[in-house]
Amino acid sequence: MDRTKLHQAMGTSIRAAVFALSALAAETGAQPAVNEAVTGSAPTIMSGLAPAWADAFARQGGDVRIAAPFGPPQGALDLNFGAFLDGRLAFAFLTREIAEADLARYRAGHDGREPCIVPVAGGNWKRFGYADAVAFIVNRQNPLRRLSFRQIDSIYASPPLHGGPNARTWGELGLGGSWRHRPIRIKGGDAWSKEESARALTVRRQVLSREGRTGLWTLAPGTGDDQDVVARVAADPEAIGFTGLGHVEGAVRVVAINRDGEPAILPTADTARSGRYPLLRTIDMLVDPHATASAFPFAHFLLSRRGQSVIAQQGDFMKLPPGTLQKALRRLDCLKQRRRSGSSTPERLQE
């Protein structure tokens, strides 16, 4: 889609249906107004999926208009996403986990509340920059084949929250022989030395943090970031790093990952579709749970069979794995939960 057509498609309000969550709206007392413009933001990489979703939703017919104008990649320069954080938009699509700075800005514009965060699509499992899975890599000379969350924590966290000391040699990760006393050299540390990259944020939230405690990084400045980490690991037999799976090339080896006590899984199309690989990423829809319920029928549509089929037809991303989809449907109930509890905890999907 060229830029002109894209702006026409996304800058025009689209009439769409309120068909799925009328019961939820009735429970909360929030009824969408006729012809109410429900507007949200979408990042550039959703230039194919977002209008396809909007078109499919519009074909259901109804009285709510959904418009999702595109902004630049999410970050400090994304004015559309900033408008959501400040309370001027009803929803936002996000292709990374929401950062602490974004949460703080959202709270400031919403009387201390947290957004409802609902996964609506799976990342493209190996297309770099399209919310691809996080992969841990070693040099091809390194015999390591798998890593557990506990071992990753022992390498990257300061201090490790999974228990035990930091791992400084490959022998501490189970390698023997000549590798027993060889040092572990972290590459890619610039990805978390200042503002965290999307992949670093995923690793910290999903691996280094534990039982409500926020994990902290072992600093490794001057070791590159997740853009050049593949080349750095390929050049150093003792190196380890992580990046998006779509950035991995043949000079390094991807290692299988396991949550503690579970089998080690390599990232493949099959393990991404099934949700078995533990470091997948998602496209999330963020909604203010205390605002009008008008955006929630759209969210429910995205999780419906029709909404998920649009993802497969469009091709940039993947449908949600079945287990994640069921949890996301339950997460839509966060509007009622947040109104009742007044919790200050972020309403994000929990595994």
N, C-alpha and C positions, 0 to 999 in steps of 0.2 A: 504494500500500500504506500503510495507516495505521500509526501508531507501534506499537500493540499487536501487530498482525500481524507487523510488521517485527522486533520484538524476539523474538517467538515463533519466527519463521523463522530468525533468525540466532543466537539464544541456544541453540538446540537442536542437539545433535550430530547429524550426518548421516552415515549409513553410506554409504561410497562405494568405488569400485573401485581396486585396484592392478592396472592392466592394461597400462600402456604402457611403464614404465621398469624392469621387473624385471631386464633385462640390465644396466642402469646400476647398480642396487642390488647385483647380484651382483658386478659389477666392483669396487665400492668396499667390499664387505663389509658394507654397511649394509642390513639387512633390516627392513622395517616390521613391528612387532609386531601380533598379532591384537588388534583392538579398541582400538588406540592412538588417542587423541584428538589429531588434528593440528589445531591452532588458530592462526588468524591474525587480523589486523585489516583492516578495510576502511573507507574514508572515507564520509561521509554521502552524497556524490553517487553512490555505487555502490549505493544502497538498492534499485534495481531490478535491476541487472546481477548483483551478487554472489549474491543468493538464487536467481536464475535459473540461474546457473552451478552453484551447489551442488545444486540440484534435478536438473539434467541429469546431473551427475556421479553423484549417488545412484542414478539410474535404471540406471546401468551395473552395479550390484550389487557387493558385495565386502566387505572387512574393515577398511577404514580409515574413521574418522569425521572429517569436515571441518566445523568450525564457525568462522564469521567474524563475531564480534560487531562492530557498528558503533561508531565513536567520532565525535567532532566533527571538523570539517575539520582536516587534518593541520597540525601546528604545535606550538607550545609547550604547548598545553592538551590535546593528544591523548594520553590515557593509554594507549589500546590500542596505538598506534604506538610509544609510549615503551616499552611492555612488550616489543615485538619488538626494539627497539634494545638493550634490557638483557638479551636472551636468554631471555625468558620465553614467547615465542610462536615458532612454527615458521616463519611467513611473514607478510608484510604486503603489501597492495596500496597503491600510491602513485600519486597522480595528478599529481605534479610530479617533477622531478629531485630526487634526494636531496641535501640541503644539506650543506655541510662540517661544520656543527655536529652534524648527525645522524650523519654518518660517524664523527666523533670519539667520539660516545657509543656507537655500535655497536662500534667497536674496543675501547673500554674494557671492554665486557661480553663480548668474544669473543677475548681474548688477542691483540689486534692484527690480527685477521682482517678482511677486507672481505666484504660480502654479495655473493651472486650476484644480478644484476639482469636480469630477463627481461621484455621488453615482451610484454603479453598482449592488448592492445586498442589501437585508435587513438582519439585524442581526438575529441570531437564537433567537426567542422571549424569550426562557426560559432556554437555555443551557449556564450555567455560563462560561464566558471567551470567548464566541463566539459572541461577540458584542450583548449580550442579552439586552433587554430593561432595563432602569433604573426604579427601584421601590422604592417608599417611604414607610417606615414601621413604625408601632407603636406597643406597647405592646397590647396583647389581652384584657387586662383590660381597655384600653383606648377606650372610645366610639367614637373617631373621625373616620369618614368614608370617608372624601374627603378633598383635599387641592387644592387651586388655585395657579397659578404662583405667584400672588401677595402675598399670604400667605407664600409660600416657600421663596420668596425673603425677607419677613419680619423676617423670622427665621434665614436665613443663610447669608444674605448679610450685609456688613458693609461699607457704609450705604445702605439701601434699595433704589433701583432705580425706583421701581414701585410706589413710593409715600408712605407716612406714616412712623410711627416709627417702630423700631424693636419690634417684639412680644416676650415677655419673659414669659408669662403665657398661659395656655391652654384656659383661658377665652378670651384672645385676639384673639383666633382662632375660637371663637363661642361656646365653651363648657360652660355649666352652672353647677349649683349645687355645689357639692364638688370639681369639677374640675376647677371652675372658677379661683381660686387663686393658683393652683398648678403650679410649674415651668416647663418650657420646658427644657429638658436635651438633648442637642445635643450629639449624638454618631457618631463615625467614623471620627472625625476631623483630624486624622493623614493622611487621604486620600488627604488632600489639604494643610497640614501644610508646606510641602516642594514641591517636584514634585507632581503635581496633578495626581490622578489615571484617567483612561479612563472615569469612570463614573462621577467623580468630574468635569472633563473638560466638559463633556456633560451638567451637571447641570449649571455650570457657564456660558457657551456659550448660552444655550437655555433658561435659566430661569433668572439668576441673571444679565445678560447683557441686555441693553435696548437702543434702538435708537442710536446705534453707540457708546455708553458708555460701558466700560468694567466693569462688576461687580467684587466686591472684597468680599472675604470671611470674615465671623465672625470666628475668630480663636478659635479652641477648641482642643488644643494639649492634648495628653495623654488620648484621648477618644477612641482609637482604630482606625482601618481603615475599608475599605469596605470588608475585608476578615472576620473579627470577629464581625462586627456591628450587625449581626443577634443575636448572643448570648448575646451581651450587651443590646440590646433593649428588648430581651426576659426576661432579669433579672431585668429590671427597668420599672415599670408602667408609669413613667413620661418621658420616653425616646422617641426620634425620630431619624431615620437614613435613609440612602438610600444605595442601593447596586444593583448588577445585579439581575434580576428577577430569574435567575436560581439558585441563592444562597439562596433564601428565603425558610424557613422551617416553619412547622406548629405552632411554638411557638409565631409567630408574625402575625400581620394583614397588608396586603397590602392595602393602601388607594387609592381611585380613584383620578385622577389628571385632572385638567382642565385649559386650557388657559383662561385668564380673559374674562368673558362674554360668554363662551362656556360650554356645558354640561360636567360634570365630568365623566371620562372614566377609567375603570379598565383595566389593561393589560391582555389580553387574546389572544389566537391564532387568533380569529376573528378580534379583534381590531388592532392586529399587521398586519394581511394581508391587512386590509382595510386602514391602516395608521391613524386610528382615535385616537389611544393612542398617546399622545403628546410627550412622552420621549422614542421613538424608536431610535435605532442606525443603522448605515449603514456601508457597506463595500464601501470604496471610491477608485477611481482610480485617481491618481495625474499625471498630464502631464504638461510639460513646454509648454505654449501656443506659445512661440516664436521659439521653436525648429522645426525640421522636422515634417510634418503632418502625418508621417507614423504610429504613434501610434493611431491616431484618428479613422481609420477604425476598429481597434480592439476594441476600446471603444464603437463605434457605434454598433458593433456586440454584445457586452455584453448587450446592452440595447434592442436588437432586440428580437422578439418573440422566436427565436431559442436560443439566449444567455440566456434569462430568463428561458426557459424550462430546460436548463442544471442545473440551480440552484435547481429546484424542483426534478429533477432526482437524483442529487448527494446527497441532503438531509441535508447537514451541516448548510445551511443558508436558507433564505426565498427570494422569488422574491420581487422586489420592489413594494410597493403599487402603484396603478394606477396613483394617483396624483403626487407622487414623481418621477415615471418613466417619465411622460410627462415633468416635470420640468428638469429632468436630460438630456433628449433629447435636450431641448432648451439650456441647459448649455453647450453642445458641441460647441455651437456657440461662446463660450468665446474666442476661438483662434482669430477669426476675430475681436471681440470686443476689446481684449487686444492689438492687433496690431494697431487698429485705435485710441484707447483712451490713451494708455500708462498709465493707472490707476495703482496706487500703492496699491489698495485695494485687499485683497485676493478674488480670483474668486471662492467662494464656493456657493453651492446651497442655495438659500434663500427661506424660507417658505412664 
